């Protein structure tokens, strides 16, 4: 919902970005949690004071644990496999900002995410996903009724996903964990 490219890492700039995002999206106190790495700008007094004033909770990655924030890791992976990823450094700050602007637009408004039923983050954020998913379910059901021999098994489920898990536990892993606890 918010991003910026700066030419340096700074607690003041990060703090201003967070204030801008909260204001732009009318985020009330107590609604947002920011998960960050252990970098100085995110741990410093400036950012912590800003989060406290805005009512933003914060969590941090554990030292030397690269996957504490799997959602950003997933976004980075998506970015790395795009053909448009630059292989050379940007000519200047403006070129970097333009590229990220295009990337953020594509990621939020064009890229359909499998974990949320192949809708875009913008559609989900705006609350449009339920209607789109219901429409898709009707189209699939109508197609199945009109031509049942084309459907050999279960059709894709277009139910709204309330909670998203990047790596959901499957029943086998859950069983293994329960067995290990008992032993």
N, C-alpha and C positions, 0 to 999 in steps of 0.2 A: 504493500500500500504506500510505501514511500522509499525513496533512495536518493542518493546524490553522489557525485564524484568530486572529490577535492584533490588538491595537489599535495596534501600532507595529512597526517593523522593527528587529530586534535580533539580533546575533550569538549572544547567550546563549540566546535563545528558539529560534533555528534549530538551534543545537547540541543543545539539550535534545530537540527534536523528532527529530533524527537519532538520538540515543542511544535514545530511546523506540522508534522504528521498528525499529532493529537488534535491540533486546532482545525486542520483541513478536514479531518474525518469526524469531528465532534466526539472524540473518544472520552467518555466520562471516567472519573477516577474509579479504580478497582476493576476495570474491564481488561486491561492490557498487561501482559507479561512479556518482558524483553529477555530473550536468552542470548548471552554473548560469550565471547571468549574471555580470556583473562588479561587482555591488553590494558595498558595503563589508562587510555581514554575512557574505557567502560567501567573501570574500577575506581576512578578518581572522584574526588569530592564534587567536581562540577556536574558530572553525569549523575552521580548518586543523589545529589541535591535536587536536580531537575526531575528525576524519577519520583522522588519523594513528594515534591510539590505537585506533580501531575497525578499522583496516585497510581503510578505504574510499578508493578512488582517486577523483580528481576531475579534471574537465575544465571549461573555461570557454568561453563564447561569444566569438567574435572581436568586437572593437569594431565597432559599427555594422552588424553582421550579424544580422538579425532571425530568420533561419531555421536557425541552428546547432543548435537542438533541435527538429526537426520534429515529434516526438511530442507535446511540450507544446503546440506551435502547433496541431496537429490537435485536441487536447483543448479548447483555447480556442475553436477554430472550432465544435466540437460544442456547447459551452456557449453560445456567442453566438447560435446558431440555435434554441435551445430556447425554446418559448413562455414558460416559467417564468422566464426571465432578468428580473430586476427592472429597471425603468426608472427607479426613484427610489432614493435612498440608503437603506440599512438604518436602521431606527429606533435600533438600538443593537447592541452587539457580540453579544449573545445571539441576536438576529434573524439576523445574518450567519452565525453558527455553525450555527444551525438550517437555514438555506437550504443552506449548503455540505454539511452532513450529508446532507440529502436528495439533493442533486446527486451526491455521491460514492457514495451507495448506488445510485442509478439508474445511474450511469456504470459502476460495477464489477459490479453484480448483475443489471441488467435490459437494458442497452444491448448489443446484439450487434454486434461489430466485424467488418466485412467482411474486413479484412486477416488475421484469425485464424480464418476459416471460420464467421463468424456465431455465435461463442460469446462469452460474457461474459469480461471480464478475470478475474473471480473463478473461473470454471470453468477457465480456462487456468492460473491461478496454483495452483489446487488439483490440477492434473493430470487433470481430468475431461474435457478437450477431446478427447483421443484416442478415448475410448469413445463420446462423443456424435457425433463425426465418422464413426466406423465405423458407428454405428447409422444415421445419415443416408444413408450410401453404400448400405447394404443396402435401405433404404426406396426410394431412387431406382431401384436396380437391379430390385427386385421390381416397381415400378410400370412400368418400361420393358418388362420381360418380359410383364407382364399386358396391356399396352396399347401395343404398339410404334408404332402409327400416330400417337400423340400426340407422339412424339419425333422432331422433324425434324432435329436435329443433335446436337451434343455436350451432354451433361448437365453440370450443375454438378459440379465436382470437390470432393470432401469429404476430400481428403488432409490430414493434419496439416501445418501450416506450421512448419518448424523456425526459420527466420530471417525476421523481418518487416522489410520495407522500405517506408517511407512512399511514396517515389517511386522505384520500381525502374527500373533502366535497361532500356529496351527494345532489341532488336537493332539498330534503325535508329540510335539515338543512339550506341550502342557503336561501330558501323561508322563513323559520322561522326567520332567522337573518334579512332579509329585512323587514319582518312584524314588528319585534321588533323596528327597526330603525324608521319606520314610526310612530309607536304609541307613 
